[in-house]
C-alpha cells in the first residue's frame, strides 16, 4: 500500500524547515507591526462588501418577487380571459345579441336571456363585480353584482366602452364605485363580440369589471413590501386605496424604500414593488460592528497563538492537500502518516482522511458492482417480457374466430382492444398528436359503450391546425373515464361527450364536456382545490402531477359543473418551442 511518506521527504522537510519557519515568522512580525492596519482595512472592506452584497441580494429578491407577481397577474388575467372568451363565444349570447341588433320582435326575451347569462357568470366567478355589453345598435345591457341587478345601477350603466383592436383590452379606474357606503375600485377587461359565422361583423363589446382588491391580494409578495399596479404611471391597484388614482412619483419615498418595476406583457400594466430597506440597513450596521469587533479580537488571539499553532497546522494542511491531490488523480491507495507525537486532533484528521479514502474506494467498487447487477437485471427483464406482437396476433386470431361465429360485437371489442393495446404499448410514456389521442379515445369509448349497453356520442370541435399538436399520451383519458363512470351512470337519454380545443396566445385550451349527472358544488370546490385530499379521485390527482411534471407550473386544470346538466373540464397546456417544432 502506497503511503504519502513523501510528506516526510525532502519536499515536505523543506516546508517544515526554512519555508514554513519563514512564513510563520513573517505572519507573527507583520501582525505585531501593522496590527491596526488590517483592522481598518477589514472594517472598510467589510462594510463596502456587506453593503454591495446586501444591495445585490435585495435586488435579486425583489426581481424574483416581481417575476412571481408578473406570473400571478398572468394567471389571474388568463382565468378571466378564459371566462370572457367563453361568454363571447357562447351560442346563446351571440344569437341573442344578433336578434337585438336586428331589432327582432322578441327583444324583451333576448334581453332577458342576456341578463340571465350575465348574472350567471358574475355570481359564479369570484371577483367579477359587473358585466356590460355594448351592442352595435347602441343598446347597453349590464349586470351589477353589487346591487344584484341588471336593470338599475349607480355605476354599471356608466362603464366606458373601450376600443378593442385585437383580442383583449385592459384598463383601470381611478375613481371607486360606492354601494352602501362601500368603496370598490375596479379593473376592466374588454373583448369584442364577434359572429364567428362572419368574423368581419362586430356585434358589440363585452366589458368585465374586476374587483381591484382581488388583483392586489394576488400581487402582494410579503412583509415590508407593497405591490402597485400602474396604468400610464397612475396607480390603479395598491394595498392602500388612498394611493389609487395618484401618480407613482407622488407616493414614492426613495430614501426609505427601494423600487423595482416590470411591464406585464399581457395587459401592458406596470407592476411596481416597493420594499422598506430600513430593516436591512439596521441589520447591516449591526453586522459591520460585529465583524469589526470579531476581527479585532481575532487578530489579538492570532498574535498570541500564531507561533504555537503555525507549525502543526501548516504541516497538516500541506499533507492533507497532497493527499487530496493523490485521490483526485485516482490513487485510492493513498494514506496519511503523521509523526507519532502529533496532537490528538491531528491524529483524528489522519484517521478520518484514511477512513474516508477507504470508504470511498469501497463505495466506488460497490457502485461498479451495482451497475453491473442492474444491467444484468435489465437484460433479464427484457428477456422475460412478452412480445407485444404475440398479443396482437393472438387478439387477431380471436377476432377471426368471432367473425366466423358471427359474433360481430365481440369482434368490434377485440379490434378496439387491440388498437388500445398498440397505442398504449408503443412509445409508452411518450407523446402523440391531439388527433391520435382523439382516435384512441374513440376506441376506448367503443369498449366502454359495449359495457354500458350504449356507446356515448363523441363530438369534436378542434381546428385543423391543432390536430398535430403534441401532448403526452393518456392525458385526457382520466377525464373521459370519469364522465363514463360517474357522469353517464344511470342516464337513460343520449350520452354526449364534447371535446374542443383552442389556441389562446401561448396556451392550448382543451375542454371536455359531458351532459351527465354533474357534480355537487361541495365536491366541485374540493376537486378544484389542488391541496385537498382526493383519495377517491386518484386519476385527477395523477393528471395534475403529470401536468406539472411535463409542462411546469403554467399548466392548470379546473372544473365547471351544474348538477343534472353538465360537467366541463378545462385544461391549459403552455405552447413551448418544443411543441412548435413537433407540429
Secondary structure, DSSP 8 states (H G I E B T S, - for coil): ----GGGGSHHHHHIIIIIHHHHHHHHHHHHHHSHHHHHHHHHHHHHHHHHHHHHHHHHHHHHHHHHHHHHHHHHHHHHHHHHHHHHHT-HHHHHHHHHHHTT-TTHHHHHHHHHHHHHHHHHHSTTEEEEEEEETTS-EEEEETTTTBSS--SSGGG------SSSEEEEE-SS-EEETTEEE-EEEEEEEEEETTEEEEEEEEEEEEEEHHHHHHHH--STTEEEEEEETTEEEE-SSGGGTTSBHHHH--TTTEEEEEEE-TTT--EEEEEEE-HHHHHHHHHHHHHHHHHHHHHHHHHHHHHHHHHHHHHHHHHHHHHHHHHHHTT-TT------TT--HHHHHHHHHHHHHHHHHHHHHHHHHHHHHHHHHHHHHHHHHS--HHHHHHHHHHHHHHHHHTT-HHHHHHHHHHHHHHHHHHTTTTSEEEHHHHHHHHHHHHHHHHHHHTS--EEEEEE-GGGTT-EEETTTTHHHHHHIIIIISTT--S--EEEEEEEEETTEEEEEEEE-SS---HHHHHHHH-TTS--TT-HHHHHHHHHHHHHH-TT-EEEEEEETTTEEEEEEEEE--HHHHHH-
